[in-house]
Structure formats: C-alpha cells, structure tokens
Amino acid sequence: MDPLDSVIERLNWLRGEIARHNQAYYVHDAPVVTDSEYDVLMRELEALEAANPQLITSDSPTQRVGAAPLAAFGSVTHTVPMLSLGNAFEDTEVRAFDKRVADTLRAAGKLSPHEEVTYFCELKLDGLAISLRYERGLLVQAATRGDGQTGEDVTMNVRTIKAIPLKLQGSVEEIPEVLEVRGEVFMNLADFARLNIAQQARGEKIFVNPRNAAAGSLRQLDSRITAQRPLTFFAYGWGDIGGLQMPYHSDMLDWLKRLGLPVNEGQHVLARGAEQLLKFYAEIGARRAQLPYDIDGVVYKVNDLNAQKVLGFVARAPRFAIAHKFPAQEATTTLLDIEVQVGRTGAITPVARLAPVFVGGVTVTNATLHNETEILRKDVRVGDTVIVRRAGDVIPEVVGPVLEQRPIFATSFVMPTACPVCGSAIERVEDEAIARCTGGLFCAAQRKQSLIHAAGRKALDIEGLGEKLVEQLVDRGRIHSLAELYTLGVDELAAYDRMGRKSAENLIEAIAQAKRPQLNRLIFALGIRHVGETTARDLALHFGSMESLMRATPDDLLNVPDVGPVVAGSIARFFAEPHNQEVVRALREQGVEPQAPEAPRSAGLAGKTFVLTGTLPTWSREEASSRIVAAGGKVSGSVSRKTTYLVAGEEAGSKLEKATELGVEILNEEGLKALLEASGSV
C-alpha cells in the first residue's frame, strides 16, 4: 500500500472516531471514553495533519480552533424567515390558543368535532437562536436570527462549537442536498460559573448571566475567543430542507438526531389539549431550578405538519405555535432606604435602596417605587423585607413587602416638602400621581436633565455633550440655560475632566452645527411637557416658526392634529413663563436659526401610527422615523391599541411582546420599505 494511502486511511479513522465520541458526549450525554483517551486521539490527528497539511479537510475536528479576527460580520438572508413566537403568560391565554387552533382545524376538516389537538411540547431555552446551513452534509454557513429576514454571518464562530457537527451522519439517501437547521446556542450553568471564575482570575469582564455570555461569545469578531468559551447547542426546527418532510414535528426531530444533531432529549412530550399543555408547564416549572441550563418558558407546537400548513402565520409569528413564558423573576431583600430623584420636568420619583440581591440575571441595588401613591397602596416601609421583580431589561421594581417579616422598627415613607437638590417646594397637582419640584431651571437636577435631553439625537443632536460633562458644567455654575451652550470655547472645555483638546474642538463644532436645527427638533429640545418628537413636528408644520408658536393661544393649539386640551394647556403655560421666553430670546441672540421642516412628501401613510423597536439592519431608528413621517405617518414611543404597525429589528424587547398580545401588525425593515414604496415615498 502506498504510504500516503495508509496516512489517509488513518486520518479518516481518527476523524470518524473523534466525531463518534463528540456525538456520544454532546448529543447523547453518554461518553464512552475518558478525557485522556479522547485527547490521545486528538493529538494523533493534529500531528498527522501537521505533517500532511494538504490532507486537512474543512470537516476535520481540528478545524474548530478559530481564526484571525474579522473586521465585521457579513449579512445572511434567510432562505426561510426565522420567525418569532407569540407569547402566553396566563392559563386563559393557553386555553384561548388551543381553542383557536382546534376551531381552525375543525373548520378546515382536519380535526373531528370531539378530537383534541396534539402538540409537541418542549423547553424554551434562554440562549441565542441560530440557523445552520448544510450542503451535501457539510456545514457551510451559520447565521443569527437578526430581524428574521437577515442575520449576521457567524460561521467561523459556530464552527468552534463542538456540539455542532461539521459533517452530518447517515447515508447519501438520508442527507438532503440542502438542510437549514434551526436551534439555540446556549451555555450550561456549570460551564457559565467556571467561565466567570476564569474571567475573574484574568481580571476580565464578568458576565451577568449565561444568555449574555453565550450571545457575547458567539458575536466575537475573533473566533479564537469563541473557541475558548463553553458553548453548546440544541436543534429544535428547520428552515430550507430540500423538499424532504415527514408527517410530524416529532418525527423530524428524531431524524435530525439521526443525522448527528443534538436535540434536547428527555425534555419534550406529546400532549393533547390545553389541560395537558398546562400540566407540562406546571411540571417543568416545578423542576426548573434543577435544570442544567436557563429556560424562560416552554413552547407548544402543533405536531401535525400538514395541520401547521393549514394554520399558517400571522405577521412574524406562526399560528401553530406559542411560547408559554414563566412569570417575571423575583427575589426578596431588605429595603434599606427610600430616596427621591428629580427628573427633567421636576418629577419626584421615589427610589428604593436595597441590600444587593441577584434577580433576573443581574445584581440589583436600586428599584423604582413609581410614586407616593404606589408606596402607600403597597404599604412599603423602610426596613421591610420586600419582593423585587426584574423581567428582561425592564427596570427592577418593588412588588410589595413580606408582611410576616416586618420588623417593629419599619418606618413609613413621607414625601419631602422641599426638593433635595435645590430646596424649592415640592407640589402635587390635583388629579396627578406625580409630585414635582417647582424650581424649574433654577434646580440643578432639572437643568442637567434638560441639557442632556436637548443634546440628544432626536433633539439638537450635539455629539460629545454627555452626562458627565453636563454635570461638570452645571455643578461649576458655567451653564444655566440651553443658550449658554453656544458661549463655550475650545480652550475652556479642554480644561474639563476627560476632555482633551481634540474632543473639545469636536464638541464646539457639533454645537456650531446645532445653530440651524429643524424647527421641530428645537421645539422638542425645549422639553415642553407632553410634547414628544411627533407632536413637535406637528407643531412645526402647523405654525412654521417659533414666534408663531409662542403667540398661539390654547384654542389655536387645539387646531393642530392630535393636540388635545392637556397638551395645548402645557404648551401655552410653557411659553407664558418669562424665563422660557428668555431662553428662546437668548438662543436667537446666539445665532440659533431654526429651519422649517419639510412637509410630508406623501400622504400615503396618513393616519397610520408606527412604533420602532430593536436594531434595524441598515436604517437607524432616526432614519426610519424620518421616512415614515415624510410619508405622512406618525411615530410613537409606546405600543397601544391605536398602534397600526410595530417595526421590529434585532433584540426587540417588551414592545414586540405587547404588540403581539394586542394583535398589532409587525413589520421588519424590508416590510417597512415595501410599505413606504407602496405609499409612493421611496
């Protein structure tokens, strides 16, 4: 035998043997060799490939070590969109989902009158959704969900995850020409703990929870870093599949397992009807704490794939599946004190100072108490043991006290009568829940927040004027009003903390560019109560100049679309104040000349209200908003029953959940572009 042939034979045997051990360990959780025996095989393979580099193949187990850093991720268009799931939080919502499914299938003749729907029930892993594309059995591409239509190319990083086979198992007949596998990349809790210990020992970043660690590891530009992270993977679905399909979802997962893909064995069941779904949910909830990984709910899918086709999709979610989420994560801790913070409009917000507690993936030391009425309603007292809730990225809140553990020294909260920052009186207007400092811009806290607001991207867009610098400018008594920003100089700014000369020059240039803002941006920058960016644009289009707006009576203001008595009264009161008139006059003296905004180029989206959430692939939120407004639509900051469309990008949060609950139509960026094009504005 030719010596090279014997090398090739040995290489093929080693690769097959290592792949077999990888599947036994990562897929079946049943290793058949010790770590040292595995290492011997791997070292022999590495040595043979080092001596014969021309024989290295892309599916070799040695090709998981990672490569040099990338400049940026490329984008991947999903052949079959990666859809989100609708959410259920209450038992009644699960029963309603089951009834909708059953009624639809019975109407289509796919379910007999007394037959119950069979569902595939599985765990909802708290990781990162991923799509793996195999061609002729070889892994050729991996992509994140992104906005559902387009994701990031993370192929090099995914190749380092040992649980993901680089080559599928099985006969040529069983492996399709193309197979897109959908699943979750995540990190086991024990591996996460070991990772953080190692990170701390190296003096590097400590991750707050396994999901963040998994997401951060998978999105490393340097795949060698990803290779060092203990990521794993479970498959739960598919996209493009080359025409192959079996009758049931459960059959498909069994087939994926035969191909060598890991599935979450032993953690799924088939259930009939809503009551069995709820039973599965309760059982998983009872042993959630014992699972080796984080989950945030369970998923129910109609098991019959033909029935799935009948049910179809709505917006970004299938009608045949739903995620049943667990309640927000809660923990108990001691309420050490209640302090108040002063906001931009003078709003006094009570804040709970807590003994540190780990909840919802982070250590919480502060939580909102909303307002004085809420504190009284919940009967929360300093010294109480309190329940703290944190769900996702929502600000932590105090749910209430544990009355059985109330100490005798617990003291009730009393709203201060004077502002803790400026000493001005605190007043509570009739019919309002929020108390406010009456100091206005005399109050340094309100002044700081007003300047930060005015410098924001949606207002004057003064890049470089951050919170730390604003605090210094106000604390040193240098800035008392918005107009005084235009009196700053380079030499002066360069002397401030964290401000080099180049930074000072850039900031002065940004301030100079802000001398010709669009009128709507300047109106928004003034921080008039109840006036958001959409109302500011409506006011600018209606009145055309700051002078006309300042002269407007409440009756004049009521003629502006969507301006009601409350907003009209707030605007009129703002411009009736002499110090606000002085701010506008001083801005004019500093050369600030607002430009009238362009009227909408199209009225195609007139009467339509949009809400934006998440990160869009190519447009910033500001660009998307301006295009919507140019087409006659409105952009709102919150989802309600009046919302026409939610435009959702990557990492969309609670707004997406609420829109799904309310049945609001959901668009991605491509859907928005198509809508704008149809309206004649693109």
Secondary structure, 3 states (H helix, E strand, C coil): CCHHHHHHHHHHHHHHHHHHHHHHHHHCCCCCCCHHHHHHHHHHHHHHHHHCHHHCCCCCHHHHCCCCCCCCCCEEECCCCCCCCEEECCHHHHHHHHHHHHHHHHHCCCCCCCCCCEEEEEEEECCEEEEEEEECCEEEEEEECCCCCEEEECHHHHCCCCCCCCECCCCCCCCCCEEEEEEEEECCHHHHHHHHHHHHHCCCCCCCCHHHHHHHHHCCCCHHHHHCCCCEEEEEEECCCCCCCCCEHHHHHHHHHHCCCCCCCCCCEEEEHHHHHHHHHHHHHHCHHHCCCCEEEEEEEECEHHHHHHHCEECCEECCEEEEECCCEEEEEEEEEEEEEECCCCEEEEEEEEEEEEECCEEEEEEECCCHHHHHHHCCEECCEEEEEECCCCCCEEEEECHHHCCCCCEECCCCCECCCCCCEEEECCCCCCEEECCHHHCHHHHHHHHHHHHCCCCCCCCCCCHHHHHHHHHCCCCCCHHHHHHCCHHHHHCCCCCCHHHHHHHHHHHHHCCCCEHHHHHHHCCCCCCCHHHHHHHHHHHCCHHHHHHCCHHHHCCCCCCCHHHHHHHHHHHHCHHHHHHHHHHHHCCCCCECCCCCCCCCCCCCEEEEECECCCCCHHHHHHHHHHCCCEEECCCCCCCCEEEECECCCHHHHHHHHHCCEEECHHHHHHHHHHCCCC
